[in-house]
Every structure is written in C-alpha cells, then in structure tokens.
Amino acid sequence: MIYKNVLEAIGYTPIIELQKMVGEDSARVLVKYEGLNVGGSIKTRTALNMILAAEEAGILKPDSIIVEPTSGNQGIGLALVGAVKGYETVIIMPDSVSEERRLLVEHYGAKVVLIHDAGNIGDCIDECVKTALRMKEENPRVYVPQQFENQANPMVHRHHTGLEILEQVAGPIDGFCSGIGTGGTITGIGETLKALNPQITIWAVEPENAAILAGGTVGNHIQMGIGDGVIPTVLNQCIYEDIAIISDEEALHTAMPRQRAAPLRVCPAWLIAIYLQASKSLLYLSYFSNRFFNPRFCISDFRLYIPIREEIVKNIIRKGCKRVDLNLNIHHFI
Ligand SMILES: Cc1ncc(COP(=O)(O)O)c(C=O)c1O
C-alpha cells in the first residue's frame, strides 16, 4: 500500500510479547510498541484527530496558528501534523523536558516557548496553559487544541487504538496499564477493552512525585509525558481499578540495558505482571526509551538532564549499571 502522506501511515503499530523480562510465574506482557508510530509515540494519533475535528468544526482555517501547552510527545505530534498540513505551530513546554524533545519540535518547524519549571510540574503546566490562552486572547487566529479537555483525544483511542488492539490480540486481555498524561490513552483504550471484557483489571500509572490521583503531592520527576500534576478533564476516573505508583529510580532501573528491556520502558508492566501471575495477559503501551534520556549527558558521564535527579543516578551506578547505550536495537532486548 502506498500512502499519500505520512499522516495516512499513523497507527497500526505492532504488539510485541516480552520474552526475557518476565519470569515463569508472571503474566505475559504484550507491549503495543508506539515507538514505531509516525512521530515516535502514541500522541501523533491524538494530534491528528484533534486537528481533523477542529477542521471539521470549521474552527481551523488555513491561516490558523496551532498553539498547545504540553510536556512533550503531544508537541512533537502537533508539530508534525502542523508541518504536513501547513499550519504555523507553537508548542509551549516546561524547561524541564529533555532537550531532545525540544529539538524534535523545532525540527518539524514549530516554534518552542519554554516556561520555567521551578520544581512543581503541575504549576508549570498550569502556566503553560495560561500562556497559550493569553496568546489566543491576543490573536484570534490562534487555536488551542487543549489535549487535557479535548474529547477528540480519548475518541481516537476508543475508535482506533482500542479496536486495533482487539484485532491484534486473539485471546483475552486480563490487564491493561497506562501512564496518565491527559488520560486520553487509558480512557479511550480502557473503555474499548472493558466493553468487550468487563472482567479486565486496569491500572493507572503515576510517577511517585506526581501521584495526584492517588492523593499524593506534586513535585518534580523524570517520567516525561505522564504525571503532569493535574487531574485532566478527559480522564474517566472510573475506568481504572487501581493505581500503580512508580518511582523515578524504578523507572530508570528497568530502562537499563542490564534489565533486558531498555527500549520499551516497561517498569509498571513488569511489576503488575508479577502481581497478575501466570496464564494471564497484560497489555502496555510504550515508546522508544531514548527520549527518556538526554543523549548529551547520558553517553558521556551518565548524568541526567534534571540535575536534582543526580542522586538517583548515583544509586544506579552503585547498583552496577554503568552507562546507557543509545544505539540499542529493540531486537537485542526482547
Ligand atoms: C506510551 C504512553 N503511554 C501513555 C502516555 C500518556 O498519554 P495520555 O496523555 O493519553 O494520558 C504517553 C504519553 O506520551 C505515552 O507515550
């Protein structure tokens, strides 16, 4: 099949069963590998759907400017969609996200506005949103998709990602876990999977330092793209049965080459699979984990892009993981 443009190639990512990472007593872990999606993550799906919905509603005109507050992948997706469709795009992001994300957005031709993250990601995202809304007030050409509120976000997962998963997995899916950014992924996919199998258990995954759904306090963390310190409007809070809280150290540790899962960032899935036990299947989504690191610091001296996290790195070095090889190939590790 020959696609007319890159947007037509969005979706239909593979599902890969982890072989080496889980033990015999664990559930099998199926990873829907969104790292192979156009734009490198699941968020290109929501970017396209929000833009298509706005075009259909007549909100987006050819001279419109797309402005979105985001901590990462959604910005990359919107920059890509904006570039293909010819919209000027501005992405407003915390200055604590990796340099790689910022460069990618700029590479697609979008402008980046950085907002200082003084140690509370929730406050910073709030400021990003306010900045976007101010730009809208000042310029009627500005359209703010507002992924945290836009129903086109969970809708694409309900109607596309979720159905893709059902088509791909023949047997029952007993568990599903997803990190919460806007909540669109867990809401849309969760609703589709639960409609077919009401017995499924769904886990929301939150970073320890922004476990707001679990009633925790919000600080800073390195798990970019989830744990934005807000309870999003699009999140269906009844869709998950439980919450898995993952520390930065656990997330980073499972992303190490030694753990045989480097490219997939599967920490919560690993823990929940042990809990679910054998003969069950657990589904998880992942993107390529090199976005988790800032290559400039990581390869040379293994420091993280957020200086306050250096303590974690010291601990991991003590545990024997010496460096991150960013040229890892998925086929080596699963
Ligand atoms: C693999 C994966 N899961 C979950 C999320 C969070 O997505 P959402 O904003 O739909 O909650 C992201 C965000 O980038 C992601 O890449």
The ligand as a MOL file (V3000), in Angstrom:
LIG
                    3D

  0  0  0     0  0            999 V3000
M  V30 BEGIN CTAB
M  V30 COUNTS 16 16 0 0 0
M  V30 BEGIN ATOM
M  V30 1 C 3.2810 5.1000 25.9670 0
M  V30 2 C 2.4960 6.2100 26.5620 0
M  V30 3 N 1.5060 5.9100 27.4200 0
M  V30 4 C 0.7710 6.8790 27.9980 0
M  V30 5 C 1.0090 8.2210 27.7230 0
M  V30 6 C 0.1270 9.2590 28.3620 0
M  V30 7 O -0.8330 9.5720 27.4220 0
M  V30 8 P -2.1700 10.3600 27.7400 0
M  V30 9 O -1.8580 11.8030 27.5150 0
M  V30 10 O -3.1340 9.8470 26.7250 0
M  V30 11 O -2.5790 10.0720 29.1150 0
M  V30 12 C 2.0210 8.5870 26.8410 0
M  V30 13 C 2.3070 9.9850 26.5400 0
M  V30 14 O 3.1280 10.3590 25.7450 0
M  V30 15 C 2.7810 7.5410 26.2260 0
M  V30 16 O 3.7450 7.8180 25.3470 0
M  V30 END ATOM
M  V30 BEGIN BOND
M  V30 1 1 1 2
M  V30 2 1 2 3
M  V30 3 2 2 15
M  V30 4 2 3 4
M  V30 5 1 4 5
M  V30 6 1 5 6
M  V30 7 2 5 12
M  V30 8 1 6 7
M  V30 9 1 7 8
M  V30 10 2 8 9
M  V30 11 1 8 10
M  V30 12 1 8 11
M  V30 13 1 12 13
M  V30 14 1 12 15
M  V30 15 2 13 14
M  V30 16 1 15 16
M  V30 END BOND
M  V30 END CTAB
M  END
